[in-house]
Amino acid sequence: MSSRRDFIKSTALLAAGSLILPGAININTIGKPKVIIIGAGFAGLAAAYRLKQKGCEVTLLESRNRIGGRVFSHLLDKDEDLVIELGAEWVGASHERMIALCKDFGLELMNNQFDSHLTFAGQYYPKGGWDYSNEWKTKFAKIIGDYGNYTLEDKQKLDKMDWWRFLTNKGISERDLQIRELLDSTDFGESIRHVSAYAALAEYAESSERNEMDFKIKGGNSRLSDKFAEKIGMNSILLKHKVVEVQQLDGTVTVKCDNGMTFSGDNLICTVPTYALSKINWKPGLPEEKIDAVNSLQYARISKHALLFNERFWNEEAFDMVTDVYGHYFYHATKNQPGKKGALISYTIGDKADVISRQNDEFKKNMVSDSLKPAFGDIKDKIVNQVNYYWGADENTKGAYALYGKGQWFTIMPVLKKKFLSTYFAGEHLADWQGFMEGAIITGEEAADEIAG
């Protein structure tokens, strides 16, 4: 079966152009190239680590005051050492590079799978007490089975349709559709009316049984950032260096930062999201087709609202719950972390996330309490602390992760991936699945390999 990974590999070969033709020589690789990397998220860190292993000189420029990018572990309670993720959360069972790197660096992966409860139309359903209709389960199983026979032409045609339309065309009932909207929008960060049907179906057909919601790193996912930094060397990673200009002339790349610092190298790897990329002054300017692609790609608006409670009243380590109200999706964020206190994260998407992010703490407490009330009664007095991070307003990303809309996967993805002069591009938006650390790492490593062989 031809997968999204196969498609991306083929477009990567086209993007690299003459640099990978047999017998071709890049004058900058006589000796080891000096490489500048924009962005110290997982794509940038992985690229820098791979280049360091190949003996290259690397300068990694990061606009934030920390490494990790959209991987953002947070110590919610010092007394009980409870760590939550305000950014990227899950390592999938099929995420081979993440699993291998954690093994190499001595990081333990903990089970992070959940058993889902549901609150729908004011009614609470415990785990095992709800499901899709038998009719839809049979239909969807056939849909997944048929995907293996799709041709490239079939997939391109599917990409021109949104996921909501695809499901309705397949005869899904209204209740099943409403529940799929709640669950699937949690995966994509926006309504399924905005998601490419191909991007959605490919993810569900090609991912692990739990849709890659399998593990996370003990002590916080940011521990992998720290391990990368140890291997790269913090002397090569410069924080609070926001890139404002990139000049490429005669095989040399010159990068200017907002603090006045300037850096030069043979090659550049740009790993930042498209919003940040669009704010850089490129000299010469980016090709028109790349500008159009950058301006076309949207990012999911996701808010992670974490609440620390004085007790774990949900009474299950593997608790999560989907709701059809403002709280949207709740999950036990301190799973497998011992302590009396515990945290739930309310994971909201799209318009919900945008609205909630602007409200005060009292509104957010009431929102959470009202969302959980059908299952647990009034729990507002159990709230000890709360913290919110809204990725839709993040000054570097303006979103949590890339969202490919209808007609975009086979059109703008290859353009975004394509190198420009001495600049290569990487990041989760160029991966086979969006929103995962695995994709960011793989694209970073691939960019490094294209430069250094």
PEKAMO-V615423 format. One record per residue. RES is the residue in three letters. D_CENTER is the distance of its C-alpha to the mean C-alpha in Angstrom with 2 decimals. Layout:
# PEKAMO-V615423
<<RES,D_CENTER> <RES,D_CENTER>>
This chain:
# PEKAMO-V615423
<<MET,24.78> <SER,22.94> <SER,19.15> <ARG,16.27> <ARG,16.22> <ASP,19.89> <PHE,19.42> <ILE,16.94> <LYS,19.38> <SER,22.22> <THR,20.77> <ALA,19.95> <LEU,23.66> <LEU,24.71> <ALA,22.55> <ALA,24.17> <GLY,27.54> <SER,30.68> <LEU,29.13> <ILE,28.80> <LEU,32.08> <PRO,34.62> <GLY,36.89> <ALA,34.97> <ILE,35.18> <ASN,32.93> <ILE,35.31> <ASN,32.63> <THR,32.18> <ILE,35.86> <GLY,35.11> <LYS,31.58> <PRO,29.52> <LYS,28.45> <VAL,24.80> <ILE,23.05> <ILE,19.28> <ILE,17.62> <GLY,14.74> <ALA,14.56> <GLY,10.87> <PHE,10.21> <ALA,10.96> <GLY,14.06> <LEU,15.14> <ALA,15.01> <ALA,16.94> <ALA,19.38> <TYR,20.03> <ARG,20.76> <LEU,23.01> <LYS,24.78> <GLN,25.53> <LYS,27.12> <GLY,29.21> <CYS,27.75> <GLU,27.99> <VAL,24.65> <THR,23.99> <LEU,20.52> <LEU,20.36> <GLU,18.08> <SER,18.72> <ARG,17.72> <ASN,20.14> <ARG,17.83> <ILE,15.67> <GLY,12.12> <GLY,10.43> <ARG,7.52> <VAL,8.78> <PHE,11.77> <SER,14.32> <HIS,17.29> <LEU,20.84> <LEU,21.84> <ASP,25.33> <LYS,27.30> <ASP,30.22> <GLU,28.42> <ASP,25.62> <LEU,22.87> <VAL,19.33> <ILE,16.34> <GLU,12.64> <LEU,12.03> <GLY,8.40> <ALA,6.15> <GLU,8.82> <TRP,9.41> <VAL,10.83> <GLY,12.19> <ALA,15.87> <SER,15.45> <HIS,13.11> <GLU,16.19> <ARG,15.16> <MET,13.45> <ILE,16.54> <ALA,18.89> <LEU,17.76> <CYS,18.08> <LYS,21.48> <ASP,22.50> <PHE,21.76> <GLY,23.32> <LEU,20.39> <GLU,20.82> <LEU,18.30> <MET,19.25> <ASN,19.15> <ASN,16.62> <GLN,17.73> <PHE,19.31> <ASP,22.23> <SER,21.71> <HIS,24.36> <LEU,24.74> <THR,26.40> <PHE,27.44> <ALA,30.22> <GLY,31.41> <GLN,31.80> <TYR,30.14> <TYR,29.56> <PRO,28.99> <LYS,27.03> <GLY,28.99> <GLY,30.72> <TRP,28.77> <ASP,27.40> <TYR,27.27> <SER,30.72> <ASN,32.21> <GLU,32.68> <TRP,29.01> <LYS,27.96> <THR,30.49> <LYS,29.34> <PHE,25.65> <ALA,26.59> <LYS,28.55> <ILE,25.75> <ILE,23.49> <GLY,26.54> <ASP,27.42> <TYR,24.07> <GLY,25.28> <ASN,28.13> <TYR,26.29> <THR,27.34> <LEU,25.39> <GLU,27.49> <ASP,26.57> <LYS,22.84> <GLN,23.42> <LYS,25.57> <LEU,23.03> <ASP,20.43> <LYS,22.96> <MET,22.71> <ASP,20.30> <TRP,19.35> <TRP,21.78> <ARG,24.57> <PHE,24.06> <LEU,24.37> <THR,27.39> <ASN,28.98> <LYS,28.79> <GLY,30.86> <ILE,28.57> <SER,30.47> <GLU,29.65> <ARG,28.83> <ASP,26.59> <LEU,24.83> <GLN,24.38> <ILE,22.88> <ARG,20.50> <GLU,19.47> <LEU,18.74> <LEU,16.84> <ASP,14.97> <SER,14.04> <THR,12.35> <ASP,10.04> <PHE,9.57> <GLY,10.09> <GLU,13.38> <SER,16.63> <ILE,17.04> <ARG,19.63> <HIS,17.07> <VAL,15.16> <SER,16.64> <ALA,18.64> <TYR,18.01> <ALA,14.20> <ALA,14.70> <LEU,17.63> <ALA,16.31> <GLU,13.34> <TYR,15.95> <ALA,18.55> <GLU,16.82> <SER,14.73> <SER,16.42> <GLU,18.81> <ARG,16.58> <ASN,13.67> <GLU,12.00> <MET,12.47> <ASP,14.97> <PHE,14.85> <LYS,13.88> <ILE,15.76> <LYS,19.10> <GLY,19.57> <GLY,15.95> <ASN,12.89> <SER,14.10> <ARG,17.07> <LEU,15.41> <SER,15.01> <ASP,18.69> <LYS,19.73> <PHE,18.33> <ALA,20.22> <GLU,23.34> <LYS,23.46> <ILE,22.81> <GLY,25.13> <MET,24.50> <ASN,27.26> <SER,24.97> <ILE,22.15> <LEU,23.20> <LEU,21.61> <LYS,22.46> <HIS,22.88> <LYS,21.38> <VAL,22.08> <VAL,24.17> <GLU,25.87> <VAL,25.63> <GLN,28.95> <GLN,29.53> <LEU,33.21> <ASP,35.29> <GLY,32.56> <THR,31.58> <VAL,28.44> <THR,29.11> <VAL,26.44> <LYS,27.50> <CYS,25.87> <ASP,26.68> <ASN,28.80> <GLY,31.08> <MET,30.04> <THR,30.07> <PHE,28.84> <SER,29.86> <GLY,28.86> <ASP,29.15> <ASN,25.57> <LEU,22.37> <ILE,18.70> <CYS,16.59> <THR,12.91> <VAL,12.33> <PRO,10.65> <THR,13.41> <TYR,14.83> <ALA,15.68> <LEU,16.86> <SER,19.17> <LYS,20.83> <ILE,22.05> <ASN,25.62> <TRP,25.77> <LYS,29.28> <PRO,30.04> <GLY,27.81> <LEU,24.94> <PRO,26.23> <GLU,26.50> <GLU,24.40> <LYS,21.43> <ILE,22.02> <ASP,22.14> <ALA,18.86> <VAL,17.16> <ASN,18.87> <SER,17.99> <LEU,14.20> <GLN,12.96> <TYR,9.84> <ALA,9.50> <ARG,11.75> <ILE,10.83> <SER,13.32> <LYS,13.51> <HIS,17.26> <ALA,18.55> <LEU,22.22> <LEU,24.46> <PHE,27.40> <ASN,30.74> <GLU,30.61> <ARG,28.35> <PHE,30.11> <TRP,27.75> <ASN,29.46> <GLU,26.83> <GLU,24.36> <ALA,22.26> <PHE,22.44> <ASP,20.03> <MET,21.16> <VAL,20.20> <THR,22.37> <ASP,23.46> <VAL,24.06> <TYR,22.28> <GLY,20.70> <HIS,18.78> <TYR,17.14> <PHE,18.41> <TYR,17.77> <HIS,19.59> <ALA,17.50> <THR,20.36> <LYS,20.86> <ASN,23.04> <GLN,23.84> <PRO,27.59> <GLY,29.12> <LYS,30.93> <LYS,28.41> <GLY,24.99> <ALA,21.93> <LEU,20.25> <ILE,17.10> <SER,17.39> <TYR,14.08> <THR,15.01> <ILE,13.69> <GLY,15.21> <ASP,18.80> <LYS,19.09> <ALA,16.53> <ASP,18.29> <VAL,21.68> <ILE,21.11> <SER,19.62> <ARG,22.98> <GLN,25.21> <ASN,27.07> <ASP,26.76> <GLU,29.56> <PHE,27.95> <LYS,24.76> <LYS,26.99> <ASN,28.89> <MET,25.86> <VAL,24.65> <SER,28.24> <ASP,28.95> <SER,25.89> <LEU,26.89> <LYS,30.62> <PRO,31.24> <ALA,30.09> <PHE,31.35> <GLY,33.67> <ASP,33.56> <ILE,31.36> <LYS,31.18> <ASP,33.66> <LYS,31.52> <ILE,28.81> <VAL,29.18> <ASN,26.35> <GLN,23.22> <VAL,20.39> <ASN,17.94> <TYR,14.93> <TYR,14.13> <TRP,11.17> <GLY,13.11> <ALA,15.75> <ASP,14.08> <GLU,16.45> <ASN,14.21> <THR,11.35> <LYS,12.95> <GLY,9.81> <ALA,6.49> <TYR,4.65> <ALA,7.27> <LEU,9.79> <TYR,12.52> <GLY,15.77> <LYS,19.01> <GLY,20.55> <GLN,17.67> <TRP,16.21> <PHE,19.47> <THR,20.54> <ILE,18.11> <MET,15.64> <PRO,18.63> <VAL,19.74> <LEU,16.58> <LYS,16.65> <LYS,20.37> <LYS,21.78> <PHE,24.04> <LEU,27.14> <SER,26.12> <THR,22.47> <TYR,19.63> <PHE,16.07> <ALA,12.80> <GLY,9.07> <GLU,5.92> <HIS,7.87> <LEU,10.64> <ALA,9.52> <ASP,11.14> <TRP,8.27> <GLN,5.24> <GLY,1.97> <PHE,4.06> <MET,6.17> <GLU,8.73> <GLY,7.87> <ALA,7.77> <ILE,10.92> <ILE,12.64> <THR,12.54> <GLY,13.83> <GLU,16.46> <GLU,17.49> <ALA,18.12> <ALA,20.14> <ASP,22.10> <GLU,22.98> <ILE,24.51> <ALA,26.23> <GLY,26.83>>
